[in-house]
Amino acid sequence: MIPDAVARPRSAAEVCDILKRSSSDRTPVTPAGNQTSTTGASITDRGTLLSMRAMDRIIDVDTAGRRAIVEPGVLLGDLNRAVAPHGLHFAPDPTSMDDVTVGGAVACNASGARSLLYGPTRPHVHALQVALANGESIDVRRTGLDKNTSGYALAQEPTDWFVGSEGTLGVVVRAELSLVPLPESVVGLAIPCSSEAAALRLVIAIRQSSLRPRCIEYFDALSHRIARGQETPLIYIEDLAGEDERWLDLADATDPAHGEIAVFDGETALRAARQFRHAVPATMNERGAARRAHGGRKVSTDWAVPYEKLPGAIAHARHLVDDARLPQPAIYGHAGNGHPHQNFIANDAAELERIEAVVETTLKHVISIGGTVSAEHGIGKIKRRWLPLQATPLQLGVMRSVKRELDPLGILAPGNIL
């Protein structure tokens, strides 16, 4: 997809000027960071693509207040490397943090493995400077109040209007982010399990125990083969409390036939663990790209359910794939949050149609048991058709009303979400 024009502003004033002129002549504007979106949110074939990558300054780090003020083009990896010497980090950790910008993370409410402990991006955004569609700049800041009954809840924290809005309500030009202390020690544990059912039982057992890991990640047999060349399902956790014996006891009690536990101790080893996690989507992306000439591609979903319903949801999803006589997808991801990724490879256009039908049926079941069609990647353009499966007409109407108020001409990120 090729836009009519590309703008690369270097300041908030330039962003506002571009939006003011675009509003005047009703030119669509699609904000973009490093374009790592998996839902097509940052690409367009009309109007102006607004690249924010040149706005990449870390403006200030307040170590005492544990805050960082940054421009939207800063990469999350660069931010964390800058604040690490102060014993701090930005907690949300998308797998591709060395490719993801702050603006993109805010726009999609990004999360990652550590969201089990720290939550997604939203609670870590303290304040924003936002350029509105008409070129006006506004500052929004969290109230910090424990109690507030002033008007509708949806209007009390304007910061939340823009976190997760995928560029449809305004363009973030500056963000004040909350930082958290780096843990004193982290140990990663990779626990090979005897079966998918046993691995998912272990996830539930961990969540229902008093253990509090930083993440609980799942790799099915295909994902584990891609990541580490092994053929069994795997649970990977990161422990902050040094409770190795308790983890071993829990694994023995849940899955007596589990394999030998691998330990990742120290920053170098933990980076290696992150790399094997990243290998799964990277490999599936390559396989999908190889099929584009034949009308195929990778098809990715990132639904979520309450964690205790995850075993049944995955089993049901696999039955749907078998019934459609399709190859099983790679299933991996943030099992501790009830949030797996399914990655299919469609070999051609006919198989793509069958896979997308299976995905839609899977999402309908996910919603029926209290889940969501998108847990961390947003809706963008690709998943827009599935949003009405979950959001009621009333909810969609409220979203359209907010969109009309902030972007009455509908020029911002057309095609995303609504």
PyMOL commands that set and color helices and strands:
alter all, ss='L'
color gray80, all
select helices_A, chain A and resi 12-25+76-86+102-108+115-118+122-124+153-156+159-162+196-207+221-228+244-254+267-289+292-294+307-323+335-337+349-368+384-390+393-406
alter helices_A, ss='H'
color red, helices_A
select strands_A, chain A and resi 5-7+29-32+48-51+58-62+67-70+88-89+125-131+137-141+171-178+180-181+187-192+215-219+234-239+262-265+297-301+330-334+339-346
alter strands_A, ss='S'
color yellow, strands_A
deselect
rebuild
show_as cartoon
